[in-house]
C-alpha cells in the first residue's frame, strides 16, 4: 500500500451489520459457544428443565427449550438488541455479579450469523412472543401459543460468514464440545434436569433434583464413588465443597477436573496450583487428581468481566485463595488417608504416639497378597507378616540364583486357566525379521526350564538358547536383573524391558494387521460416559485394527467381543478407558499413526509383568535372550533408560582404598 493510499483512507463508523458480525466473532466461536450462552440464559431464568436438540454437531440446528420465567413481548424485542440485559443496571453491578450472563451480547451476536427464532412466554394467559431474525435483520414479530418458558432455535449457523463456517471441525468434534458444556453446567447445577438429543438420538438424560455426588455417578459411572472423598470448608472469606480423588487413585490426564466459582465453571491457574500443592508428594510424575469443587466467594472479591467467554476470572486476593485451598486439601487428604488406614472412627487426636520421637508403632498385616500368592496358594492360606527390626531381616537381594527359589505364579493372570473367554485366535504366530512371534499363550519347546509362570514371557519362537552377550547373576528386590557383560556390571529394569519387548512386537504385528486376539463367547459390556462414547465411536476402526472389536450396544453401552491375546479379561475396561484418556489429549492432532502408537503403549503397559515380580534364573535368561534377538533396545516406551552399566574400571576406582 502506498503512502498516498494511507492518507486517502478516512475514518468512518462501521455499519451496524458489520459491527454485529465482529462482535459475534468474539462471542460465537463454534456451535458449542451458542449452546453455552443459551444454557446460561436458561439457568439465569430459573429453569429446572433444559432440553437441547442439535443436528450435525450444531452446524444445521441448535434448539434449546427451558421452563424458566420467560419474557413478555417488549422485553423479548429488547433482548435481541446488542448490550441489552436485565442482569446489571449500573457500573457497580459489574463487581457484584451473581448471574452467569451479564454482557447482553449473546442473542444479538448469535442472531447476526444465523437464522434465529425465539419463542418466549412469561404468562400463558397473555400468549407467547415469536421473533424471527435472519442474519441480524428482524424478519417477523408476532404472538403464538406456547407454554411458560423460552425456546431458542438457531439454524444455518455462520451461513453468512463462510470463513467461520470453513473452520468448523467434524460433526463428532463439534458434538464433543457441546457435550462438554452441558456436562459442566449439569455438574454446577445438579438440581436441573438436562437432556441432549443429537440427530433425534438421546445422548444425555440427567434427571433433576440431584446432589453433586449423584450427578457425578450419572455422568461418569458408579466406579467414581469408590475413588472420591468429600471435602467441605467454610470460613468468612471462602467456602468450598465437593469431591477430590484419594491419593491412591490418580489419573494420567486432567479430564476429570472441574472448578466452579459461584456456580460458574471457570479456568483458574491459581486454584489449580493450590489444589496440586495440596496433594504435594501424593502425586507422582505424570499423575493428576480428580476434583469437582464448587467455591463460594463474595462477588465483590472476583472479576468475571475478563473475557467474552466468561470462563476466566480474577481474584482480588489470589494468594489467599491459593493458600486456603492448598492447606485445606492437604489436611483433608491426610485425614482421609488416616481414616482409611485406621478405620472410619479414627481421629487424629486418637493417634498413639511416643513421648520421645512421636513415631507410631503399627502392627502390620499382609496387605500385598500378590507377593504371597503362589500357584498353590488360596486366600485362606495367606501368611501373616510379623513385625521385625530391619537388622533382624535377611538381605532382600541376592546375586546368586538357586534352583529351589520359589517362583511367583499369578493364577488369575495365567492364560491357560481362563474359562470365560473362548480364544479363537485369528493368527497363531507372526513372522518378524525371520523370528516368529508367539501367540503368547501356547506351549513352546525351548531350552529354558520352567518359564511358564510369568505371563507373556515367551514372545518369539523359537526362543534363543541363552543370551550371548550378557550373563545373568541374579535379581535385586524383585525389580532389577543383575547381570554382567564384557564392559562390567549391568542393572536392568525388568518391567521396563518387558514392556519394551511387548511394544516392539505388538507394533510389528499391528503394521502387518495380524494381531492375535481372543474372542469372548459372551461379550463384555462397558458403560461409558457420553464423552467417552463419542471418543470410542470415532476410534472403533483403529481399535479393531489393534485387536479390540467393539460395537454399540445401545445408549452409552458398548460390547467388547475381542481383545489382544496378551491381555486378560479383567483388564479390558481399564485398558479401554486409559486409551480413551489418551485420545482426549490428542485434540486436533488425532492422527491415526499417533493414536495407534498410544494404543500399543497402553497394551504393552498392561500386558507386561508386575512392577515387582520374582524371576527364576531361566526366566531372566529367557527375557534377556529375546532382548538380544530383537536388537537390544536401550530405552523404555517412556524414553527412559532400561539399564545402567558400571564399568570394571569404575567399580575398581570406587572400591579402591
N, C-alpha and C positions, 0 to 999 in steps of 0.2 A: 504493500500500500504506500503511495507517495505522500510527501508532506502536504501537497495540495488537497488530497482527499481527506486528510485528517482535519484540516481547517474548514473544509466544506461541510463536514458532518455536524448536525445540530442536535442539541439535547432536546428530547421530547418525552412526554409522558406516554407510556406504553398503553395500548388498548386493553380494556378490561378482560377480554377473552384470553389475551396472551399472558396477562398477569395471573389469571386463574390457572393456566397450564403450567407456568413456572412454579406457582405455589403447590400445585398438585405433584410436581416432581419431588418436592421435599416430603410431603405427607404420604403420598401413594407410590411406593416403590414397586409393589407387586400385588397380586390378589390377596396375599396374607395381610398386607397393610390395610386393605379395605375391611377385611374381617375383623382385625384388631380394633379399628376405630369404631365400627358399628357394635361390636361386643361391649366396648367401654360405654357407649351411649346407652345400651340396653341395661347394663348394670347400674349406671347412674340414675336410670329411670325407675329403679326399684324392682326390676323384673325378677321373678322366681323361676321362670321357664324361658329358655332361649333355644330356638331351633335354627340351625344353619344348614342350608341346602346349596350345593355347588355343582357345577358341571365342568368337566375337563380342567380340573385343578383351579377353577375360578376364572378361567380365561373367557368362558362363554356366559356363565351365570353365577352370581352370588346373591343369595336371598337369606335375610335374617329376620326372623319373626320373634317378638317378645311380648310378654304380658305386662309390661311396665305401665307407667302412668299415662303415656300418650300425650298428644298436644292438640290444642284447638287450631282452627284454620289460620288465624293471624300468627300464632307462634310457629306453625309449620312453615309458612311462607318466609318468615324471618330466618328460620333455622338453616335454610339452604343458601343464605347470603354469607359472604365472607365476613369473618370476625363478628359473628352474631352468636351469642351464647347466653344461657340462663345461669351459668355456674359461677361467674365472677361479675362484680359490678365496678369496682374501682381498683386502683393500683395496689392498695394494701392487701387486697384479696389474693394477689399473686403469692404472698408469703404466708397464707393460711389455707392452702388448697386442700380440700377434703374429698374432692371428686376425681375420677380418673381422667375425664376430659375437662378442658377449660379454655382452649385456644379459639374455638369457634371457626376452625378452618376445615374440618374433616368433610362435612357434607358438601360444601361448595367445591372442594378440591376433587372429590370423587365424581360429582356431577359434571365437572368440566371435562372429564376424559372418558365418559361412558354414556350409555342410555340409563338414566336414573329415575326410579319411581319410588315414592314414599306414600304409604297408607298409614294414617295415624288417627287415633281416637282417644279422647280423654273422658268423653261422656257419651254413652251409646244412645241416649235419648236425643242427642243433637246430631247424630250421624258422624261419619268419619270424613277426613280430608284426603284427597288424592292429588298429588303433584307429580308431573312428568317433565323431566328436563333432558334435553339431548345436546350433549357436547357443551354444556354450560348455558344453553338457551332455554328459557322457560317455554314449554310447549302447551301444557294443559294444567288447569287447576279446577277442581270440582268436588262435589260431595259423592259419597259412596257408602254402602253398608259394610260395616267392619266392626269386630268386637274391640273392646278396650285394649289398647296396646299399640305397637308400631311394627310395620313390616317394610323393610327397605329391600329393593331389588335392583341389582346392578348387572347390566348386560353389556357385552361387547366392550369390555374394559380396554382402554388405550386404542380404541378404533381410530381416533383422530390424531394420535401420536405414534406413527408407525415405528419410529426409532425405539420407543419404550417397549412396544409390542415385540420387536425383534429380540430384545434382550431377556425376555421371559424364558425360563428353563422348561424342562419337560413337565408334563402333567403330573407325574409322580413326585417330582421335586417340589412343585408349587403346592401340591396337596400336603406334602410333609410339613411345609412351613405353616400352612393353615392349621393343621392338626396341632402343631406345637403351640400356637397362640391359644387355641381352645383349651389345651391341657393346662397352660399357665393360668388362664382365667379360672378354670374349674378347680385348680388347687388353691387359688387365692379366695375363692367363693364356693366352698363345698356345699353350702345350703342351696345353691341354684342348680336346677336341672339343665343339663346341656345335651343337645343331640346334634350329631353331624351326619349328613347324608351326602354321598358323592355319587353322581350319576344314578340316583334313585336307590343306592345301596347304603344301608345303615352302617356307619363305621364306629360311631360313638353313641352310647345311650347311658348317660350318667344321671342317675336319679338324684333328686334334690333332698334337702333336709339332712345332709350327712355331716359328719365331722371330718377333719383332715385325715385321720388315720384310715377311715373307711374309703375316702376318695383316693388315697394312695393305693389301697388294695384294688379298687375298681380299675385303676389305670395300669398298675404295674404288677399285679398278681398277689396272691396270698403269701408268697415267699418273703415279701418285704417285711411282713410283721415280725419275722424271726431275726432280721438284721438291723432293725431300727430301735433306738431308745428315745424316750420322751425327754425334752428339755423345756424348762419353763423358768423365766427370770423376770422379776418385777422390781423396779425401782423408779424413783421420781423421773429421771431423765429418759430412760429407755426400758421398754418391756419387750421381751421376745418369747415366742413359744413355737413348738413344732417338733421335728424329729431329726435325729442325726444317726449315722450308722455307727455300730460298735467298732472299736479299733481293729478288731479281728476280721472285719468284713469290708475291707477296702475294695475299690473298683479300679479298673485300668483306664477309665475315661471319666470325663466330667459330665456325662449325660444326665445324671440324676441330681443336679444341684439347682435348687430353686430358692430364690430370695425374694421376699415381698416386704415392702415398706408401706405401712398403712394400706394394705391390700393391693398394692401396685407392684407388679413384677418388674424388677429393676436389675441393672448391672452395676456393681459397685466394687472396684478393686480393694477398697479399704475393708469392706465387710468380708470379702473372700479371704483376704490376707489375715484378718482377725480369726476366722474360722480355722484356717490352716495352721496358724500359730497355736490355736487351742489344741489341735491334735498333736503338734510338735513331733516328737520322735515316735509317736504311734504309727506314723505313716512312713513307708519306705520309698525308695526312688521309684517314680512312675506310678505311685498309688494315690488314689483320690477318694475323699469321703463322699458319702451321700448325705444331702441335707435338704430339708424342707422347712424353712424358717420364715416366720412372719414377725417382723419388727414393728412396734408401735412407738411413735415418737411425735412430739408436738409438731404440727405442720410448720410452725414458725422456725423450727430448727433445721429445715431442709429446703432446698430449692429444686423444684421439679421442672422449672422453665429453662432447661438447658439445651434440649434437642427436640426437634419436632416429633420424634418417635416417643418421647416421654419415658424412655427406659433408663436414661441416665439421670442421676440426681447428685446434688452436692449437699454434704452435711456441714452445718455451721462448725461443728467440732468433730472432725474426722478422727482425731487421735483418741478422743474419749470413747467413741463408738467402737473403735478397734480394740481398745484396752478392755472394755466391758465384755465384748464377745470372746476375746481370747481367754480372759480369766475365767469366765463362767463356763465356757465349753470345756476347758481343761479340767475344771473342777468336776463337771458333770461326768466326763469320761472316766476320771479316776474313781469317783464314787460308784459309777456304773460297773466298772471292772471289779471293784471290791464286792459289790452285791452279787455279781455273777459268780465270783470265786468263792465267797464265804457263805452265800445264801441270801435270800431276799430280806431276812430280818436283820442283816448285819448293818451296823452303822459305824462310822469312823471312830466314834467315841468308845466303841466296844472292842477295838483292836488291841490285843495284848501287846505289851512292849516291855523291854528290859530297861531298867533304870540307867544302865551304863551306856549302851550303844543304840537303843531304840530299834534294834533289829527284831524281826519276828521269827520265831521258830515254828515251822509248819510241818505237821505230819503229812507226807505226800503219798498219794496212792497212784497206781499206774493210770496215767491219763493218755498214754500213747499206745493203743492196742496194736498198731501196725508193727511196732518194734518187738512185740511179744508174741504175735501170732505166727505160727509156723504151719506146715502142711497138715499136721495132725491136731492142731490146737482148736479149741472151741472157746466161746466167751466164758464159759464156766471154768475153764482151765487157766485163766489169767493168773499171773504171779504178782504178788504184792512187792513193790519196790520198797525196801526198808531204807530209812534214812541212815546214812553213814557219813563220817567225815571224809573229806576228799583224800586225805593221806591214807585212809584205810582201803581205798578202792584200787584195783589193779589198773595198769596203764590202759587207756582206751584204744590206742592204736598199736598195731604190731606189724613189723616188717616181714615177719615170717608167716607164710601160709601153711596151714596144716590140713591134712585130708579129713580130719574129724571136725573141722569147723562146721557149725550148724548153718545151713542156708535158709534165708528168708523166703517163704513162699506165700504170695498173696492169693489165696484161693479164689477170691472174688475177681481177681484180675486174670486168672488163667483162662485162655481162650478155649481150651478143650473141655471145660466143665460147664460152660454156659448152656442153659436149657431153653431159655426163651427165644433167642434169635435162632433162626434156621438159616445157616450160611449157604447161599447158593453163589459161590464165588464165580464172578464172570471170567476172571483170569487167575490161573493158579500160579503163574510166575511171569516175570517180565525181564527182558534182557537189557543190561546196562553195560556198555563197553565190554562186551564179552563175558560179563558176570551176570548171573541170573538173580533177580530179586525174589526173595522167598515170599510166600503168601503170609508170612508172619505167624502162622498157626500150625502148620503141618510138621511132622517129624522130619528131621534132616539127618542124614547119615554123615557124621563128622568124626574127626579125630579127637574132638573135645569130649571129655567125660562130664556128664551131668550139667547141661546148660539149659535145662528146661524150666528153671524157676523164675527167671526174670522175663517179664513179658517183652515181646518184640526184640529179643536179644539177637536172634538169628535173622539177619536182614538180607543176606546174599547167600547163594548156593552155587557151586559147592563152597563151603567155608574153607578159608585158608587153614593150613595145618597149625600154624602158630605165627605170631608176629616175628618178622625177620630182623627189624632194625631196633627193636626195643624189647627189654626183658622185664617182666613183672616181678616186683619184690614183695608187694603186699598192699594192704588197704589202710587208710587212715580215717578214723571216725565215720566210717560208712559213707563218706562223701568223695574221697580222693583216692586215686590209684597212684601208688608209689612205684616208680619203675626206673630203670637205668638204660642209657644208650651210650654211644661212643663218646659223647661230649661230657656226660656226667649224670647227675640225678635229675629225675623228671617227676613233677607233681601234676596230676591230671584231674580236672573236674569231671567226674564220670557221668553225671547227669547232663552237663553241657555237651559233652562228647556224644552221648547217646542221642540227644535232641538233634544235633547237627547231622548225624548219620541218617536219622529218620527223615529229616528235612530234605537232604540231598536226594535220597531215594524217592521220596514222595514227589518232589518236583519233577524228577526224570519220568516217572510213570504217568504223571499228570500231563506232561507235554506230549506224551505218546497216546494220551487218552485211554490208558489201560490200568486205571486204578482198581485194585481188587476190593470188592465190597462184601459185606454180609447183609443178607436180606432178612427182614423180620416177618415171621408168619402173621403176627398181629401188629399193625402199625403203631408206632409210639406217637401219642398226641401231645402237642405243645400248645399251651395257651399263652399268647403273646400280647403285648400292649399294642395299641393302634400304630404307634410309630414303628415298633419292631415289625409289625405286619407289613407295612408299606416297604420297609427295607428288604424284608425277606422276599416279597413278591418281585421286587426289582432284581434280585440276585439269584433267583431259582435256577436259571440256566448255568451260571457259573458254579453254583453249589452242586448241581447234578454232574457237571464235569469233574468235580472234586470228590465224587462218591456219595454225596448226600442227595438222595431222592426225596424231595419234599413236595407236598401238594396241599392246596387249600382244603380245609375240612369244614368250612362254614364259619362266618364271622371272623374272629381273630384266632381261630384254632387251626393248626396245621398238622398234617400227618407225615411222620418220617418213616420211610419204607426201607431205605438202605443207608448205611454209613460205611466209611472206610474200614477195612478189616483190622487195622491196627488200633481201633478204638473199642471201648466197651459200651454196652447198652446204657449203663448208669452214668456215662459221661455225655450222652447225646445233648441234653438240654443245656448243660454248662458250656459245651463246645459251641453250639449254635448261638447262644446268647453272647459269648465272647466274640465270635465272628461278627455279629450284628453291632456290638460295641465298636469294633474297629471300622466297620463300614461307615458309621456316623462320622468318624474322624476324616474320612476322605473328602467329604463335601464336593466341591467342584472337580476335584481331580480323581474321581472314581473310575479310573481306567481298569479294564479287565485284567491286565497283567499284574497291576499293583494289588488288586483285590485278591487274585489267586495266590500271590506271594504271601499275603497276610493269612489266608486260609491255610496254606502249607505250614506257616509258623505256629498257628494255633493247634493244628493236628499234631505236629511234632512235639509241641509242648505237652499235650495231654497223652500222647502215646508213649512218651519216654518213661524211664524208670523213676521211682520216687527220689526226692532230694536226698534222703538217707536210705541207702539200700546196701545191705551186706552182700558182698560178692565173693564167690569162691575164686581160687586161682584160675581155674579153667574158664570161668565166666569173664574174668578180667582179660585173659588172653584172647578169648573169643571176640570181645569188644575191640581190643587194640588191633587184632589181625584184620578185622573188617575196616577199621580206620585206615590202616596202611593200604588195603586193597582199593579204597575209594579216594586215594590221593593224599591222605594225611592232612585234612583241612585244619588250620590252626586257630580259627575264630569260631565263636558260637553263633547261633542265629540272631543274637543280640549284638553281634560285632564285638564281643568281648573275648579275651584270650581263653583258650581251652586249657592250656597248660603253662607251667612255669618251669624253666630249666635252670639248674645250678651246675655250673661247670666244675670240674675237678679242681681247677686252679682256685676258683672262688671258695670252694669248701676248705681246701688246704690253707688258704690265706686266713680264713675266719677261725680256723681251729689251731692255727699256729700260736705257740706260747711265746 
